[in-house]
């Protein structure tokens, strides 16, 4: 269910996926939506991860290059990092001046067992906590926060129902009390 909202967010902001682009763990969104690409890179924190072209830890900015990317796609990652403010700083550091971070965070969601068993699953965000956190790092005027979700979507998401099984017109309705996915556009 969350991928329904994430995909819509990335698709709506595909104009930002250009130049030198970095994505966490894979390059699916870069390949699907990127244009006028100079390079595509994949960030992972474990050495030897297949396909990874940049090894670093978002929560340890000293492990990351500075001012390298025009766009950084960081979906469903920050909430599984305990030191999330350091991770936001790391994301900013990666960007060139004028670069864009396209980020999604978990709002209403069950525990991600995959993440919990490997490195942890620590946080859930609201639009307010996202605005304040990213605003502290990027400057409030440089951050746009939105969300996707509603009660119908949240109930079905928590029940494990795939979005393909649901009424799409009901998924498109937004209710600020039930954000499944928080979306952030932040510019350095």
N, C-alpha and C positions, 0 to 999 in steps of 0.2 A: 504494500500500500504506500509506504513512504516513497518508493521509487517513482510512483505516479507523480507526486508533487515535485520531487527532485528533478526528474526529466523535464517537466514543464518549466521549471525555473531555469535550468541550463539552456533549454531550447530558446526561451524568451530572451536570454542574454548572450546568445551565440555571437553577436557582433563584437563581444569582448574577447572571444577566443581567437587570437591572432598574434602574430609575431612569435616570440619565444614563450611557450606555454608549458606549464608544469601541472601534473595531476597526481594525486595520491594513489599509490598502489597499482594503478592501471592507466591506460590511455583511451578508454572507451569514449568518453565525452569529447576529448580532443579530436579523435578520428571521426566521430559522428557529426560534430558541430563546428569544428575549427575551419578557418579559412585564412588565406594569406599567412600561412605558417612559415616561420623561419626554422623552428625546431620544436620537437616534442620531447619532454622528459617525464620520467616517472620517479616520484619520491617514495622511498621506503626507508624504514629505520634499521632493517636487518641486512647486514652484508651478505651477499650471495643470493639475494632474492631475484629469481628470474625476471628479466625485463627491466629491473630497476636501473636507472641511469644516474641517480643521485641518492646517496646514502646519507641520512641525517635524521635528527630528532627534532621535531617542531618545538618541543618544550625545552630544548637546549640550543638556543640560537647560535652559540659558538660553533655548532656542527654544520651550520648552513651558510651558503654563499650569500653575499649582499648584492642588491640591485641587479639581479640577473634576469627576471622574468617580466613579461608584459601582462601575463595573466596566470593566475594560480587557481586551479579548480580543486577545492577541498571539501568533499562531500562526506557527511556523517563520520567525521574524524575527531573534531575538537572535543566532543563529549566523552570520548574514550581515553582522553589524556587527563591525568589527575591535575597537573599544573597547566590548566587551560589558558590562563592569562599569558604565561610564557609561550604557549603554542600560538596564541594570537600575535604576539610580538615576533615570533619566528616567521609566521606567514607574511607579516608586513616586511620584514627584513629581506625576504626572497624577492620582493617586487622592485622593479625599477620605479623611479619617480613617475607618477602618472599611471602605474600599473594597477590592475584590477584583481581583487580577490573575489571569487564566486564561491561562497561557502554555504553549507547547509548544516544544521544542527538538529538533534533530536528534541522534539517537544514532548508530545504524548507518545509513549512507546513502552513496550515490554523490554526487559533486559535482553541485550544482544549476547546470547550465549557464546557465540564464536569469539567475540571480543573479550567478554568476561573471563573466559577460560585461558586466553592468551596473554592479555596485557591489562585488562580491566574495562569496565563500563561504569563511569563515575557520575555523569551529570545529565540532567534534562534542563532545557532552557525555556524561557518565555521570550516574547518579543522585547520586553523591557530589559531583562537581564542581558540579552544579546546586544541591544542598542547601547547600554551602558558599558559593557565589556569591550566591544569593538570600538566604541566611541572614545574610550580612554586611550586606546592604542593608535587608532587612525585619525582621531579628531572627529567629534560628533558630526560636523557638516559633511564629512567624507564617507558616511555610512548610511546605507538604506537598508532597513530591516522590514521584512514582510513574512508571511506564513502561508501555509496551505493546510486545510483541514476543517472539519466540522464534526458535530456529534455523531452523525451517521457514519462518517469515515473512521472516526476514532473507535467506535464500538466494533465495527467490522475489522479494523486493523488489529485490535487487541484480541479478537476472536480468531485471528489468523486467516481471514478470508482475503483472497487475492482481489486486487482491484478489477481484474478482468471479469469477475463474477458479479460485479455490482453495477448499479445504474449510474452511468458516467455523469449524467446531468446533476445527480445528487452530490457527486464528489467535487464538482466545480464550485459549489456553494461554499463561501467562506464564513466561518463563525469564529470570532476572536477568542472565544472561551475554550476552543478545542484545537489548538495548533498541533498538528502531527509533525510537521517539518517547519523549522524556522529558516528563513533564507536571508543571506546577507550579501550585499554588494558593498565592498569597501575599496576605496581608492587611495593609493599612497601619494 
